C-alpha cells in the first residue's frame, strides 16, 4: 500500500470508537519501517493532536480505518517523532540516487508492505527521463537497509531491473529483488538509461 493512502484514515478502537484521524506517517529511515502516525482531530476544524500512534500499537490497517485496541495506546508525539533528527525529515520530494551516484528521480510516495509489519518495500518515484523513457511514475524497490545520504534516498543500482509501472505488479518485483535475482521476472518492462 502507499503511505499516502493512510493519510486521513480514521483511527478506531476495537470497541468501535473513532478517536482521531491519521495526519502523517512517520518513518525510521535507518530501520526502513514506519514508526507511527501523527494524528489530527476528527472535526472539520480540528487541528493536530498532541498525541501520536506508535506503529507497534496498531491492531490492523484496513481499507477505511486504522484499528487500535483502545485509546490507551495513544502516546505523546515524541514516542513517534523522537528527539533526534538522524534519518528523519521530509521523504516526499527527496531525490533518489543509486549507490553509484546516479540520480534517478524524486520520491512521490512510499510503498509499505501489506499487513502490520510497517516495512518500507520501495518508493513511487517521478522518474528521470534517462531512467525511464519519457519519465513518469514508476515503483522502485529499496535495498536491505534504507540508506539516506544527506537529503537523498539511496537505492542499489541493480534495483533498476526490478522497476514496475503499476503498484499491483510491484509485489512480484520486490520479491524477485529480495531473492537476489540477477535478472528481473520475464514479464518485467525493459529499463533504459545509463545506469551501469
N, C-alpha and C positions, 0 to 999 in steps of 0.2 A: 504494500500500500504506500501511497505518497504521504509524507508528513503533512503536507498542506491540507489533505483530506481530513485530518484530525482537528484542525482549527475550527472552532465554532461548535464542536460536538458537545452535547450535554454530558455532564458528569452526574451519574445517577447511582444511588446506593442500591444494594440488593433488595432493600425494602421498598424500592420504588420512588424514593425522594430525589428530585432533581436539585442538586446543591450548588452547581456552578456550570460554567462553560469553559472549554479549553481556549486559552488566549494564544499561547505559543508553545511550541515543542522545543525542549532544551536537550542538547546533545553533549556528550563527553567525547570529544574528537579522538583522544588517545585510546579510549576503550572501544570506540566505534559503535556506541549504542545510545539510546535515549536515556536521560537521567530522570526526566519527568516533564511536567507541564506547569506553566504559569496559568493562572485562572482569572476569569472575569466573572462578574455577577451575571445574573440571568436576564435582568430587565433591559429595556431599550436604552435607557440612560445609565445603566450600571457600568462602573469602571473596573479597573483591575482590583483583584483581591490581594490581601496581604498574605494569603496562604497559597500553597502550591500542592501539587500532587506528585509525590515521588513515584517513579515508574514501578518500583518494587511493590507498591500498594495496589496496583491495577489488578482487578479480578479478570476482566475481559475487555477487549476492544471490539465493539460491534459496529455495524454499518451506520447506526444513528447515535450511539452513545458510548461513553467510556464507563464501564461498570466498576464500582468500588464496594468493598464490604460494608463500610459505614463512613459517615462524615468524620469519624475519629481518626482516619488515616491521613487526612489533610494535615500539612505541616507548614512551617514558616517558609518564606520564599528562599532563604539561604539553603534549605535542605535540597533544593533542586539547582539553584544558581551557583551555590558555593561561593567561597570568598576569593579564590584565585582566578586569574584571568587566562591561565595557560590552557590552550586548546579550546578557548571559548570565544564567542563573538559571532557576528553575522555569518551564516552559511550561504544563504540565498544571495546570489550575485558575486560570490567569491570566484576567482579564476581557478580553473582546473588545469594542472600541468602533469606531465608524465614524470616518472622518476629519472628520465633522461633530459628533462628540462624543456620539453616541447609543450607550448600552450595548446590546449585542445578545445577550450570553450569556457563557459561560466555556468555555475550551478543555478538551475531553475527550481529544483526541488530535491528532496532527499527520499530515497526509497527504503522503506523499513520492512523487514521480514514479517510476514503474516504471523499472527499469534501474539503471545505475550512475552517474547524474548526481548523486544526492543532493539534488535541488532540492525544496524545500518548496512544494507547489502550493496548499495550503489547510489548513483546520482542521476537525475534527469538534468541534462546539460543543454544549453544553447551552443551547438557545436560550431567550431570554426570551419570555414569553407574547406581548408586543406585536410581536415579530419573526416568530414562527412560531406560528400559532394553536394553543394548548394547550401550547406549549413543546416539549419533547422534543429529540432529537438531530437535527442537520442538518449538512451539509457546506457550508462557505463558502470561496470562493477567496480567496487573498491578492492584494495588489497587486504591481506590478513590483518594488518593494522591500518588504521585510518591516519595516514601521515598528514601533518599540517606544517607547512613551511611559511612562516610569517602569516600572510593573509590568504594563502592559496591552499587548495586541496590537492594532494599529490596521489596519483594512481599509478600502478605499474604500467609500463609501456605495453606489455602483452595484453592488457585489458582491451586494447583496440580491436582485438579479434573476437571479442565477446559482447559487442555492442548490439542493442536491439532498438528498433524504431518504435515499438509499442510495448506498453507495460505488461500485457498478458504473456508475451513471448520472452520477456526478460528473465523470468524464473529459470527457464532451461539454460539460458546463457550464464546465469550466476552459478548454477550447479556445475556446468562444464568448466567454468573458470576455477571454481573451488576444487574440482577434481584434478586440477593441474593439467588439463588437456593442452596439448601442443597446438591443436587446431580447433577452430570453432565447430559447433554442430553443423551438419550438412545443410540445414535449412537457414543458416545464418547469412545475412546480407554481406556482400563483399565490402571491405573498407578500402578506401583510397587514401592517399596522403603520404606525407613524407616522414612518417613515424617508423623508425627502424628498430 
